[in-house]
Amino acid sequence: MPDNQLPSIERLASVEQSIVQVEIDAGRPAGDVTLVAVSKTFPVEDIRAVLDAGQRVFGENRVQEALGKWPELREQYADVELHLIGPLQSNKVGEAVSLFDVIETLDREKLARALVAEREKGHALPDLFVQVNTGAEPQKAGVLPQDADRFVTLCRDELALPVVGLMCIPPVDEEPALHFALLEKIAIRNGLCQLSMGMSADFETAIEFGATHVRVGSAIFGARTPA
Ligand SMILES: *Cc1c(COP(=O)(O)O)cnc(C)c1O
């Protein structure tokens, strides 16, 4: 049976197994890596199957889509941890702050200031990852590597935002290991311990390079139909 026709629970089990194996091979403690199951484009029924298999950490890339799916699921599964992994417009920050437990895509001052404004209104802020555009791709979100230190200092030290780590999406046509190594280097020199990197095609490599969070979509849910 081709991979894509396996039920998602079997694919989930196989991804979990690979993660454990790489943790062992890399000499890291079991459970060191958090699997973020990326459920974007998939309907609530598909997500429920993965929730019923015990998975609790999920990623969505659009605020609007997540608002349509997750309030209902959260009522049923109270211990869900939801990550925003797609670009966030500053006019959607209020909605994002109330829906997501983690925002992985903090990448500009305007967004940082909008988060501060939410906090001033009394809203608790989710944990934040700064997204770094490690490949300096013009079309891609994220701060440039050479601006990362300054931006982390602004967000974490000057604005006192809860920055816990860094996130990257390497260029599709380049060796991801170079980008994972760069992200880890930037994290270490800024005293940040969490690294969100690695997707379906390269999460094993990312774990070897120190990922604490891997964002895996199609390897769990199957191929996405293009929008
Ligand atoms: C869609 C997406 C993923 C998951 O990609 P797969 O290749 O399906 O595993 C991970 N990270 C981000 C930011 C995404 O948008």
The ligand as a MOL file (V3000), in Angstrom:
LIG
                    3D

  0  0  0     0  0            999 V3000
M  V30 BEGIN CTAB
M  V30 COUNTS 15 15 0 0 0
M  V30 BEGIN ATOM
M  V30 1 C 3.3370 23.1120 6.1540 0
M  V30 2 C 4.4330 23.4240 7.0810 0
M  V30 3 C 5.1690 22.4000 7.7050 0
M  V30 4 C 4.9170 20.9230 7.4660 0
M  V30 5 O 5.3700 20.5590 6.1920 0
M  V30 6 P 5.4200 19.0150 5.7560 0
M  V30 7 O 6.4280 18.9980 4.6630 0
M  V30 8 O 4.0530 18.6730 5.2900 0
M  V30 9 O 5.8360 18.2210 6.9170 0
M  V30 10 C 6.1540 22.7750 8.6080 0
M  V30 11 N 6.4380 24.0670 8.8600 0
M  V30 12 C 5.7530 25.0730 8.2850 0
M  V30 13 C 6.1130 26.4700 8.6280 0
M  V30 14 C 4.7450 24.7900 7.3730 0
M  V30 15 O 4.0950 25.8160 6.7980 0
M  V30 END ATOM
M  V30 BEGIN BOND
M  V30 1 1 1 2
M  V30 2 1 2 3
M  V30 3 2 2 14
M  V30 4 1 3 4
M  V30 5 2 3 10
M  V30 6 1 4 5
M  V30 7 1 5 6
M  V30 8 2 6 7
M  V30 9 1 6 8
M  V30 10 1 6 9
M  V30 11 1 10 11
M  V30 12 2 11 12
M  V30 13 1 12 13
M  V30 14 1 12 14
M  V30 15 1 14 15
M  V30 END BOND
M  V30 END CTAB
M  END
